[in-house]
């Protein structure tokens, strides 16, 4: 709700300001059609700006990269374009309730729960849910938690309530959690508070387990906790019996534009799926990422929560 209201207010203010400028110009003799045609371009300036800033900082604060993952000019252009398209879809978060309703209540063995990152809501998962359901891996639920800048551990009870609802709706005893960015930290906070009895597997996408320098650019309790060296991350790095039985797979990109350094998402050779050529928000809509998430859900279905027993291979994307 919080993010939907925020974007709704921002878009409304932008439209009023643009409309006022157009009305003033037309009253002074300008033609209306350039303003009509220019409206979408005026909006796209904002995702273009933020894409440029985040990609530049992702490069400036980058981890040392293997030669095998260096990108060509066209690879960098493709990365920028895909991240720009991801950020340009931000207004869909205004109607997240319409885009991401809960599936109909029906029996299911292993539902999937999607947890978004900071500054987002469930609407960012539309492409991922469509893919997973198309692969017969539903039902797929998504939680919009908040308030968005509260301490990360305050979201754990919301995850617990959502899992209880999912189990009541489906008769399932466990779920697979897929978390993007801070969503992976939220999932681990849930595990450390409530244990892993209700979670078969956790798959994280671009989660800053060791923090991100980007978190210094904004304020808020959750952002402070995601700064490298924070007390929250230090506690998360210590072993926990409560989450020990849940396999955790970390999928991350050498070219993540918001987790810096990118190796902050690294867990271990056995639990990492390492890609390249994909920026932070584009992870959610990338076809290869979606295929790999689907594979992890299938593993969870077949192994009944057994530990990950083989290294994941790094991939040059």
HELIX and SHEET records of a PDB file:
HELIX    1   1 UNK A    2  UNK A   27  1                                  26    
HELIX    2   2 UNK A   33  UNK A   60  1                                  28    
HELIX    3   3 UNK A   67  UNK A   69  5                                   3    
HELIX    4   4 UNK A   73  UNK A   88  1                                  16    
HELIX    5   5 UNK A   90  UNK A   95  5                                   6    
HELIX    6   6 UNK A   96  UNK A   99  1                                   4    
HELIX    7   7 UNK A  122  UNK A  125  5                                   4    
HELIX    8   8 UNK A  126  UNK A  134  1                                   9    
HELIX    9   9 UNK A  152  UNK A  155  5                                   4    
HELIX   10  10 UNK A  156  UNK A  170  1                                  15    
HELIX   11  11 UNK A  182  UNK A  194  1                                  13    
HELIX   12  12 UNK A  213  UNK A  217  5                                   5    
HELIX   13  13 UNK A  221  UNK A  225  1                                   5    
HELIX   14  14 UNK A  231  UNK A  237  1                                   7    
HELIX   15  15 UNK A  262  UNK A  265  5                                   4    
HELIX   16  16 UNK A  281  UNK A  284  5                                   4    
HELIX   17  17 UNK A  287  UNK A  303  1                                  17    
SHEET    1   A 6 UNK A 140  UNK A 143  0                                        
SHEET    2   A 6 UNK A 110  UNK A 115  1                                        
SHEET    3   A 6 UNK A 174  UNK A 180  1                                        
SHEET    4   A 6 UNK A 199  UNK A 205  1                                        
SHEET    5   A 6 UNK A 247  UNK A 253  1                                        
SHEET    6   A 6 UNK A 272  UNK A 275  1                                        
END                                                                             
